[in-house]
Amino acid sequence: MLVAAARDLFAQRGFGGTTTREIAERAGVDETILFRNFGSKEQIFHEAVARPIETFLRDYTDQWLSQPAGDDTPEQMLNAFAGSLYDLACANRSLLLAAVPNHLGHGVPDAFARLEQMAEQVAAAHGFDYDPQVAIRAAVALVISVAVFDRALFGGTDTPERDRVVTELTQLLTYGLTQRPD
């Protein structure tokens, strides 16, 4: 009940715009209950916003690391990567917006390290030469940014269909990573 109330308020107002008093009121409990259970605003933010992001990033990387690196073409892999990450970001838009300015870094280094491991395997299997650390971060930032800021980027009512966006993201990633000049 406290975590759900906190998640709603953080998604609406962000970290700085939400008070522990408002969270407690929304949950229908005394503010001391919040502090007794979580200790601080930062801790309830972590439970309400950062932990779900960490969980979906961990689950996401688990799925990717369980696949053999050389079975699909790079374009097929990047299409699945862009599509599933885009869907995940769209579904969690408000949480990502609440987390970005404050706490998005919690739990992300492990997810990036695991994605880099996958990128190294793909590069080795297909003979590509890219910097996995930079490439993964750029790819994740690109896909999440387009998903989270789609209304601002496309003007709200002119937002292209999901498949069109994912196709363009796939092409940018595929040819940006695989067709590099020597």
C-alpha positions as CSV (number, residue, x, y, z in Angstrom):
1,M,0.0,0.0,0.0
2,L,2.8,2.4,0.8
3,V,4.9,1.3,-2.1
4,A,2.0,1.7,-4.5
5,A,1.1,5.1,-3.2
6,A,4.8,6.2,-3.5
7,R,5.0,4.8,-7.1
8,D,2.0,6.7,-8.1
9,L,3.2,10.0,-6.6
10,F,6.8,9.6,-7.8
11,A,5.5,8.9,-11.3
12,Q,3.2,12.0,-11.2
13,R,5.5,14.4,-9.5
14,G,9.0,13.0,-9.5
15,F,11.3,12.6,-6.5
16,G,11.7,16.2,-5.6
17,G,8.0,17.0,-6.0
18,T,6.8,14.2,-3.7
19,T,6.8,14.4,0.1
20,T,6.7,11.5,2.6
21,R,3.7,13.1,4.2
22,E,1.8,12.9,0.8
23,I,2.8,9.3,0.4
24,A,1.6,8.4,3.8
25,E,-1.7,10.2,3.3
26,R,-2.3,8.6,-0.1
27,A,-1.6,5.2,1.6
28,G,-3.9,6.0,4.5
29,V,-1.3,5.6,7.2
30,D,0.7,7.8,9.6
31,E,4.0,9.1,8.3
32,T,5.8,7.3,11.1
33,I,4.8,4.0,9.6
34,L,6.6,5.0,6.4
35,F,9.8,5.8,8.3
36,R,9.5,2.7,10.4
37,N,9.3,0.5,7.3
38,F,11.6,2.4,4.9
39,G,13.7,4.8,6.9
40,S,13.8,7.6,4.4
41,K,12.2,9.0,1.3
42,E,15.2,7.7,-0.7
43,Q,14.5,4.1,0.5
44,I,10.8,4.2,-0.4
45,F,11.8,5.7,-3.8
46,H,14.2,2.8,-4.3
47,E,11.5,0.2,-3.4
48,A,8.8,1.9,-5.5
49,V,10.7,3.1,-8.5
50,A,14.3,1.9,-8.7
51,R,13.7,-1.7,-7.7
52,P,11.1,-2.4,-10.5
53,I,13.5,-0.9,-13.0
54,E,16.3,-3.1,-11.7
55,T,14.0,-6.1,-11.8
56,F,13.0,-5.6,-15.4
57,L,16.6,-4.9,-16.5
58,R,17.8,-8.0,-14.7
59,D,15.0,-10.1,-16.2
60,Y,15.7,-8.6,-19.6
61,T,19.4,-9.3,-19.5
62,D,18.8,-12.8,-18.2
63,Q,16.6,-13.5,-21.3
64,W,19.3,-12.1,-23.6
65,L,22.1,-14.0,-22.0
66,S,20.3,-17.2,-22.2
67,Q,20.3,-17.1,-26.0
68,P,23.2,-18.3,-28.1
69,A,25.0,-15.3,-29.6
70,G,25.4,-16.6,-33.2
71,D,22.0,-18.3,-33.9
72,D,20.2,-15.2,-35.3
73,T,21.5,-12.6,-37.6
74,P,22.5,-9.3,-36.0
75,E,19.5,-7.6,-37.5
76,Q,17.1,-10.2,-36.0
77,M,18.8,-9.9,-32.6
78,L,18.7,-6.1,-32.7
79,N,15.1,-6.1,-33.8
80,A,14.2,-8.3,-30.8
81,F,16.3,-6.1,-28.6
82,A,14.8,-2.8,-29.8
83,G,11.3,-4.2,-29.8
84,S,11.3,-5.7,-26.4
85,L,13.1,-2.7,-24.8
86,Y,10.9,-0.2,-26.5
87,D,7.8,-2.1,-25.2
88,L,9.3,-2.2,-21.7
89,A,10.1,1.5,-21.8
90,C,6.6,2.4,-23.1
91,A,5.0,0.3,-20.4
92,N,7.1,1.9,-17.7
93,R,7.3,5.5,-19.1
94,S,6.2,7.3,-15.9
95,L,8.6,5.3,-13.7
96,L,11.5,6.0,-16.0
97,L,10.7,9.7,-16.1
98,A,10.6,9.7,-12.3
99,A,13.9,7.8,-12.1
100,V,16.0,9.5,-14.7
101,P,16.9,12.7,-12.9
102,N,17.5,11.0,-9.5
103,H,18.1,7.3,-9.3
104,L,18.2,5.5,-12.7
105,G,21.8,4.4,-12.0
106,H,20.8,2.0,-9.3
107,G,21.1,-1.5,-10.5
108,V,22.0,-0.5,-14.1
109,P,25.8,-1.2,-14.0
110,D,25.1,-4.9,-13.6
111,A,22.6,-4.9,-16.4
112,F,25.0,-3.0,-18.7
113,A,27.9,-5.4,-17.8
114,R,25.7,-8.3,-18.7
115,L,24.5,-6.7,-22.0
116,E,28.2,-5.9,-22.8
117,Q,29.0,-9.6,-22.3
118,M,26.3,-10.4,-24.9
119,A,27.5,-7.7,-27.3
120,E,31.1,-9.1,-27.0
121,Q,29.8,-12.6,-27.9
122,V,27.8,-11.3,-30.9
123,A,30.8,-9.2,-32.1
124,A,33.1,-12.3,-31.8
125,A,30.5,-14.6,-33.6
126,H,30.0,-12.2,-36.5
127,G,33.4,-10.5,-36.7
128,F,32.3,-7.0,-35.7
129,D,34.5,-4.4,-34.2
130,Y,32.7,-2.0,-31.8
131,D,33.2,-0.9,-28.3
132,P,30.6,-2.9,-26.3
133,Q,30.6,-0.5,-23.4
134,V,29.7,2.5,-25.5
135,A,27.6,0.7,-28.0
136,I,25.3,-0.9,-25.4
137,R,24.8,2.3,-23.5
138,A,24.1,4.2,-26.7
139,A,21.6,1.6,-27.9
140,V,19.8,1.4,-24.6
141,A,19.6,5.2,-24.4
142,L,18.4,5.5,-28.0
143,V,15.6,3.0,-27.6
144,I,14.4,4.2,-24.2
145,S,14.6,7.9,-25.2
146,V,12.4,7.3,-28.3
147,A,9.9,5.3,-26.2
148,V,9.7,7.6,-23.2
149,F,9.8,10.9,-25.2
150,D,7.7,9.8,-28.2
151,R,5.0,12.3,-27.6
152,A,7.4,15.2,-27.4
153,L,9.4,13.9,-30.4
154,F,6.4,13.2,-32.7
155,G,3.9,15.8,-31.5
156,G,1.5,13.6,-29.6
157,T,-1.1,12.7,-32.2
158,D,1.4,12.1,-35.0
159,T,3.3,9.3,-33.1
160,P,4.1,6.5,-35.6
161,E,3.0,3.0,-35.0
162,R,5.2,0.8,-32.8
163,D,6.4,-1.5,-35.6
164,R,7.5,1.5,-37.7
165,V,9.5,2.9,-34.8
166,V,11.0,-0.5,-33.9
167,T,12.0,-1.1,-37.6
168,E,13.8,2.3,-37.8
169,L,15.5,1.7,-34.4
170,T,16.6,-1.7,-35.7
171,Q,18.0,-0.3,-38.9
172,L,19.9,2.4,-37.0
173,L,21.4,-0.1,-34.6
174,T,22.1,-2.8,-37.1
175,Y,23.9,-0.7,-39.6
176,G,25.5,1.6,-37.0
177,L,27.0,-1.4,-35.3
178,T,27.7,-3.7,-38.3
179,Q,28.6,-1.5,-41.2
180,R,31.5,0.5,-39.8
181,P,34.2,1.9,-42.0
182,D,37.6,0.4,-41.6
